[in-house]
């Protein structure tokens, strides 16, 4: 049983990383897709109840944003793993510019999330933490010490 929490600004590659690494094994919990915290809570509760591994594919920029997921996962004996996506504003901005409709985030949204972004630590309750860097269309993953 595993709870994976992504941490990073919009258009940093989180959803693509999910598709490459977790699509076949973990439920995806994502506010862009679910559209409300209530629906998110339903999917989160269902994953916990079914003992289904899941990924929280949101920006989760602050300690407070991550606390909800960490607390419920630890209470239910899930392993808690975090993936911190290196903030690269220029690359994220360029990726975001290629999006259309509701998927495209206003520039102020990118800047606001970047400003709030807090690097995760083991003190928050993570069992494992990884640093993810996007380079040349591929992801480089390193364990954070």
C-alpha positions as a printed Julia matrix, in Angstrom:
145×3 Matrix{Float64}:
   0.0    0.0     0.0
   1.57   3.21   -1.15
   0.63   6.88   -1.23
   2.7    8.89   -3.71
   2.57  12.66   -3.51
   3.82  14.84   -6.36
   5.18  18.29   -5.51
   5.84  20.85   -8.22
   4.58  23.79  -10.23
   2.08  23.43  -13.04
   3.45  22.02  -16.32
   6.54  20.6   -14.6
   5.86  17.11  -15.99
   3.97  15.56  -13.07
   1.13  14.03  -15.11
   3.5   12.75  -17.8
   5.66  11.19  -15.08
   2.55   9.54  -13.62
   1.68   8.03  -17.01
   5.22   6.71  -17.46
   5.79   5.36  -13.96
   2.5    4.72  -12.15
  -0.34   4.4   -14.69
  -0.56   0.6   -14.48
  -0.21   0.32  -10.7
  -1.63   3.4    -8.92
  -4.97   5.23   -8.88
  -4.55   8.86   -9.96
  -6.08  11.53   -7.74
  -5.98  14.85   -9.56
  -8.02  17.99   -8.94
  -7.85  19.08  -12.59
  -9.68  15.9   -13.5
 -11.98  15.57  -10.47
 -12.85  19.31  -10.33
 -13.73  19.47   -6.61
 -12.28  18.67   -3.19
 -15.4   16.61   -2.45
 -14.74  14.3    -5.4
 -11.08  14.16   -4.44
 -12.07  13.08   -0.92
 -14.3   10.32   -2.36
 -11.43   8.92   -4.48
  -8.99   9.24   -1.6
 -11.35   7.39    0.77
 -11.99   4.68   -1.84
  -8.24   4.17   -2.35
  -7.67   3.91    1.39
 -10.63   1.54    1.88
  -9.58  -0.7    -1.02
  -5.92  -0.55    0.04
  -5.2    0.64   -3.49
  -1.9    2.41   -4.17
  -2.53   5.98   -5.33
  -0.78   9.08   -6.6
  -1.82  12.59   -5.61
  -1.07  14.39   -8.88
  -1.59  18.0    -7.77
   0.93  20.81   -7.22
   0.99  20.29   -3.42
   3.39  23.23   -2.98
   3.24  23.68    0.8
   3.68  21.53    3.88
   0.04  22.25    4.77
  -1.15  21.12    1.31
   0.64  17.77    1.73
  -0.32  17.19    5.38
  -3.87  15.98    4.63
  -2.6   13.16    2.39
   0.31  12.21    4.61
  -1.85  12.05    7.75
  -4.54   9.83    6.21
  -1.96   7.58    4.53
   0.1    7.08    7.69
  -3.03   6.51    9.79
  -3.94   3.69    7.4
  -0.42   2.23    7.27
   0.38   3.3     3.71
   3.99   3.94    2.75
   4.32   7.66    1.91
   6.58   8.62   -0.99
   7.17  12.11   -2.31
   8.44  13.23   -5.71
   9.68  16.81   -5.85
   9.8   18.17   -9.39
  12.63  20.64   -9.82
  11.1   24.02  -10.55
  12.11  25.23  -13.99
   9.88  28.22  -14.64
  10.98  28.77  -18.24
  10.38  25.14  -19.23
   7.04  25.0   -17.4
   5.96  28.27  -19.01
   6.83  26.92  -22.46
   4.94  23.67  -21.82
   1.97  25.61  -20.49
   1.88  27.78  -23.61
   1.28  24.62  -25.66
  -1.83  23.79  -23.62
  -5.31  24.81  -24.7
  -8.59  25.58  -22.98
  -8.97  24.8   -19.29
  -5.65  22.93  -19.22
  -3.75  26.18  -19.75
  -2.85  27.93  -16.49
  -2.62  31.71  -16.3
   0.93  32.96  -15.88
   0.04  34.39  -12.46
  -0.93  30.87  -11.39
   2.49  29.49  -12.3
   4.27  32.34  -10.52
   2.04  32.03   -7.44
   2.69  28.3    -7.08
   6.43  28.81   -7.61
   6.47  31.45   -4.88
   4.7   29.12   -2.39
   6.75  26.02   -3.27
   8.4   24.42   -0.23
  10.93  21.62   -0.64
   9.56  18.52    1.13
  11.41  16.95    4.06
  11.29  13.62    5.85
  10.07  15.48    8.95
   6.68  15.86    7.23
   6.16  12.1     7.44
   7.57  10.86    4.13
   9.13   7.39    4.1
  10.98   8.15    0.87
  11.63  11.35   -1.09
  12.85  11.76   -4.65
  14.06  14.72   -6.69
  12.82  14.71  -10.3
  14.44  16.72  -13.06
  13.13  16.93  -16.6
  15.93  16.93  -19.16
  15.75  16.44  -22.92
  12.26  14.93  -22.72
  13.3   12.39  -20.09
  13.08  12.3   -16.33
  16.09  11.98  -14.06
  15.16  10.72  -10.57
  17.45  10.85   -7.55
  16.7    9.86   -3.97
  16.75  12.83   -1.59
  18.86  12.32    1.52
